[in-house]
Amino acid sequence: MKQVRATAKYVRISALKMRMLRPLIRGKSLVQAKSVLQFTPRKGARITMRLLSSAQANAVNTHNLDEKSLIVQDLMVDQGPFLKRYWPRSRGRAEMIRRPTCHASIVLKGNELKTAVTETKPVKTKAETETKPSKKQ
């Protein structure tokens, strides 16, 4: 079985919230994982759904895998950098607000698409082709 990966970097959600979706889709087929994510009311589910569609396109178009045999092997979520914002407070002070980001990648595995073998016709060389007489008047 061949593995295919799709990655989304600097996603504006915390890694902890994205990791909650991992047990929901891990080990499921592509169709099952999409239906689970479709009815999961979380922001991370929408992000993971787009990531899953990207991995599916990578598998089918680039790696020539069978779409029906695709299985979600893993969803890996790493912490990204924090966006730092400042909030004004009393007496001229400011509080720092840290907005988290994460890097998510999904791994699909599947079988290669079996292509039908076509027969090739032998190409005629120039010596084998017939020449027509030219019409001169």
matplotlib code that plots the C-alpha trace (Angstrom):
import matplotlib.pyplot as plt

x = [0.0, 1.2, 1.1, 0.1, 0.4, -1.2, -0.1, -1.7, 0.6, -0.1, -3.7, -5.4, -6.6, -4.8, -3.2, -5.1, -8.5, -7.3, -6.0, -9.5, -10.5, -7.7, -9.5, -12.7, -11.2, -8.1, -8.3, -11.6, -12.1, -12.2, -16.0, -16.6, -14.1, -15.7, -19.2, -17.9, -16.3, -19.3, -21.5, -18.9, -19.7, -16.1, -13.9, -11.2, -13.6, -14.0, -10.2, -9.6, -12.3, -10.4, -7.1, -8.7, -10.0, -6.4, -4.9, -7.6, -6.7, -3.0, -3.6, -5.8, -4.1, -0.4, 0.1, -2.6, -4.2, -7.7, -10.1, -12.2, -9.3, -8.1, -7.9, -7.0, -3.8, -3.1, -3.7, -0.7, -1.0, 2.0, 2.1, 2.9, 4.1, 1.9, 0.5, 1.2, -1.2, -1.3, -4.4, -4.4, -5.0, -5.3, -2.4, -0.7, -0.1, -0.6, -1.3, 0.0, -2.6, -1.1, -3.2, -2.1, -1.5, -0.8, 0.6, -1.6, -0.8, -2.9, -1.7, -3.8, -2.9, -4.3, -3.8, -2.5, -5.1, -4.9, -4.8, -5.9, -3.1, -3.8, -2.4, 0.0, -0.2, 3.1, 4.0, 4.5, 7.8, 8.2, 9.2, 6.0, 3.6, 2.3, 2.8, 0.0, 0.9, 0.6, -2.0, -0.4, -2.4]
y = [0.0, 3.4, 6.5, 10.0, 13.1, 16.5, 19.4, 22.6, 25.0, 28.0, 27.1, 29.6, 27.1, 25.5, 22.2, 20.7, 21.5, 19.9, 16.8, 16.0, 15.0, 12.4, 9.4, 10.2, 9.6, 7.5, 4.1, 4.9, 4.8, 8.1, 8.1, 7.3, 10.0, 12.6, 11.8, 11.9, 15.3, 16.7, 16.2, 17.2, 20.8, 22.1, 24.5, 21.9, 19.5, 22.0, 22.5, 18.7, 18.2, 20.5, 18.8, 15.4, 16.6, 17.9, 14.5, 12.7, 14.9, 14.2, 10.4, 10.3, 12.8, 12.6, 9.1, 7.3, 5.5, 4.0, 6.4, 3.6, 1.9, 5.1, 4.8, 7.6, 6.3, 9.2, 12.9, 14.6, 18.0, 20.0, 23.3, 26.3, 29.8, 32.1, 35.4, 38.0, 40.8, 43.5, 44.6, 48.0, 48.0, 50.6, 52.9, 52.7, 48.9, 46.3, 42.6, 40.2, 38.0, 34.8, 33.5, 29.9, 28.3, 24.7, 22.6, 19.7, 16.9, 13.9, 10.6, 8.3, 4.9, 3.0, 0.6, 1.7, 1.9, -1.0, 0.2, -2.0, -3.1, -2.0, -3.7, -1.6, -1.7, -1.9, 1.3, 1.1, 2.3, 4.5, 1.5, -0.4, 2.5, 2.8, 5.9, 7.2, 8.3, 12.1, 13.5, 15.5, 17.0]
z = [0.0, -0.9, 1.4, 0.4, 2.6, 2.6, 4.9, 6.1, 7.8, 10.0, 10.6, 13.0, 15.6, 18.6, 18.2, 21.2, 19.5, 16.2, 18.0, 19.3, 15.8, 15.5, 17.0, 15.0, 11.6, 12.2, 10.5, 8.7, 4.9, 3.0, 2.7, 6.4, 7.5, 5.3, 6.7, 10.3, 9.7, 7.9, 11.0, 13.6, 14.8, 15.2, 13.4, 13.3, 11.4, 8.6, 8.3, 8.4, 5.8, 3.4, 4.2, 3.5, 0.1, -0.7, 0.3, -1.9, -4.9, -4.3, -4.2, -7.3, -9.5, -8.6, -7.3, -9.4, -6.4, -6.4, -4.7, -3.2, -1.4, 0.4, 4.2, 6.7, 8.3, 10.6, 11.4, 12.9, 14.5, 15.6, 17.4, 15.2, 16.2, 18.2, 16.8, 19.4, 19.9, 22.6, 24.5, 26.2, 30.0, 32.6, 33.7, 30.4, 30.5, 27.9, 28.0, 25.4, 23.8, 22.2, 19.4, 18.6, 15.2, 14.2, 11.4, 10.5, 8.1, 7.1, 5.7, 3.5, 2.3, -0.6, -3.5, -6.9, -9.7, -12.1, -15.6, -18.5, -20.8, -24.4, -27.5, -29.5, -33.3, -35.2, -36.9, -40.6, -41.9, -45.0, -47.1, -46.3, -47.1, -50.6, -52.6, -54.9, -58.4, -58.8, -61.1, -63.9, -66.7]

ax = plt.figure().add_subplot(projection="3d")
ax.plot(x, y, z, "-o")
ax.set_aspect("equal")
plt.show()
